[in-house]
Amino acid sequence: MTILKIGREIATENLVKGQRVYKERLTKRRGKEYRMWNPKRSKVGAALQKGMKIPFSETWLTLYLGVASGTTASHISDIIKRGMIYGVDPAPRVLREFLILSETRENLIPIFGNANYPESYRHIVPEVDFIIQDVAQPNQSQIFLKNAKLYLKKGGLAFVAVKSRSIDVTLNPNKVFSQFKREIETEFEIISERKLEPYEKDHLALLLRKK
């Protein structure tokens, strides 16, 4: 079992035994080592903690927009053991940390790039099964749709962390969430959604399927 529920917490079976990525706790269960997944440090972790079900596959090819230093990506790496994560980020400092992490995890590929211009990494990223988007941009929906059009296969899944204050700080978050869903509804079916309080304020997690 790759994801394990331990009391009220969740954990992933460690792909690299003994490795801590962000000072998370390690624990042993049934002879296997697990890394505790801190929902305060991960939007995907927070959504799972709040009951979202993501049907992960060990062989998924994944495009991660806004991968940062790789906290969440490391847990996805544990889960999709035989797949690959293409992690895109425009910030050199945090991507350097992700690059170091990729040296110990063969299913991570760092890409220094701007998700506003998805064609710029087309020579690296193939068609994928899954997209994760965690970016703080006013045009978040447009960024997501452009990348999904280029890379996500029909029927593929996507996890989007909608950050209302980054899109429009003057609007009620619920209005921002509704607007975002309207903007993507012609291309995507909403499978599940979760607000991320108390882990993240004014965030909505969406699990989507490409039509």
N, C-alpha and C positions, 0 to 999 in steps of 0.2 A: 504494500500500500504506500503510495508516494506522498499523499496528504493524509495526515493523521489528526484526529481530534483528541486533544489531551485536556480533560476537564473542560473549561470554557475557552481554551486556547487552541490554535491550530499550528501544525508544524509540517515541514517537508523533509523527506528522507535525504540526508546530506549526500550530494554527488561526490564531494571531496571530503573524505573522512577527516575529522579533526579541525576543519576549517570554519572559522567564524568570519563573517563578512562585515558586520556592523555591531560587533560585541553582543550578538544575540546568544541566548542560552542554548546549549546542546543537551540532549537527553537521549537515553537508550530505551528502546522498547522492542521486545521480541528479537533481541540480537542485532537490531539495526540502530544507526545513529540518526537522530532527527534534529533539525534546526527550528527553534521556535520562531514563528512569523509574527512580528510586532505590527499590529494594525495601525499604530500611530506613525509608523515609518513607511507605510505602503498602502496605496489606494486599492490595489487588488486585494491585499490582505484584509483591509477594512471591509470591503464588499463581501468577501468570503465569510468573515467573522459575523457579518450581519445577515447571512443566510443565502447569499447569491450562490448558485450552482453553475460552475463552468466545467463543461465536459472535456477536460484536457486530454490530449493524446500524447504519448511519449515520442511520437515522430513528427509533431507539428513543426512547420517552418513558421517563424513568428517575426513580424516587424514591430519593433518597439520604438515609438516616437516620443522623445523626451526621456531617454533611458537614464540620464544623469550618471551617478556613480555606480549604479547597478544593484541597489538594495533589493528592489522588487525583482529585477531580472535574475538575481542569484537564486531566488526561490523558484522562479519559472524554469531556470536552468536545472534545478533539482527534479522538476516534474517532467519536463520534455527531454529526457535523458538522451534519446537518439535523434532528436530534432535539432533545430538551430534558431538562435535569436540574433537578429540583425538590429543592433541598438544604435539609434540615431540621436545625436545631441549636438547643438552648436556651441556649447561652452567648453573650451579646452581644459579648464582645470578639473571639472568633474569627469569629463570623458577620459582624462588621464587615469583616474582611479578605476574607471570601467575597463580601460586597456590593461591595467595591472591585473584586475580580476580575471580577464579573458585569458591570461597566461596560464591560469590554473584550471580553467574550465573550457574545454575544447568546443562547446556548443554556443559560445558567445563570440560575436563579430562586431567590434566597435566601428562606427562610421561617424566621422566628423562632418556634419552636414546640417543644413537648414531644412526642416520638414515643409516649409513653404515652397520648396523647389524639389519635389520628389524625383523629378527626372535626373537630378544631379547624381543620384546613387543607383541609377538603373543598371549600371554595369556591374553592380555588386549584389543587389537584392533580386531574387527570383520571385515567382508567384508564390504567395504565402497562404497558409491556412488560417492565420490568426493575426490580428493587429491589436496592439495596446497603444492607446494614446493618453499621455499625461503631460500636456503642454499648457503654459499660461499665456495664451494669446487671444486677443479680441476676435480674431477670425478662426477660432478653433474648429468650427464645423467645416469651413472651406478647406482647411488644412487636412482634416480627416478625410473628406470626400475625395480630394485630389489623390491622396495616397492610396485610398481604397480602390479607386478607379484603376490605378496603375498596377497595384500589387495583389489585392485580395481576390482570391478565386470566388466564383459564384457559389453561394452557399456557405462561404467562409464566415468565421465569427470575428467579432471585434469587441474589445473592452475599452470604453471611453470614460475618463474621469472629467466630467463637465465642471469647470471652475467658474462659477457665476461672477465672482468679483473681478476676475481677469477679463471676462467678456464685456460686462457693463456694470460698473460699481454703483450706478445711479438707479438701477432697476431692482425690484424685488427678485430675489433668487428664483422663486417659483416661475416668474414670468420668463426669466432667462432660460430655465430648464425647458419650459414649454416651447419657446422659440427654437431652441436647439433641436428638439425632437421634430418639430415641423420641417426644419431645414434638411433633415436626413431621412425623413419618412418615405420619400419616393424611392430611395435606393436601399433602405434597410428596414427590416422587421425588428421591433423591440421585443426581446425575449424576456428580459428581466431588468429591473431597476431598483436601486437602493440609495437613499440618502446616507451620507457617511458620518453624520453626527453620531457619537461624540468624538470620533477620531479626527474628522476634518470638517471644518465649518463651511457651509454654503457650497458643498460639493454633491453632485449626483453621479453615481456610477451606473452606466448603461451596458448591458450585454446585448449585442446586436448580431443579426444574421443578414448577410448580403443577399438581396433578392435575385 
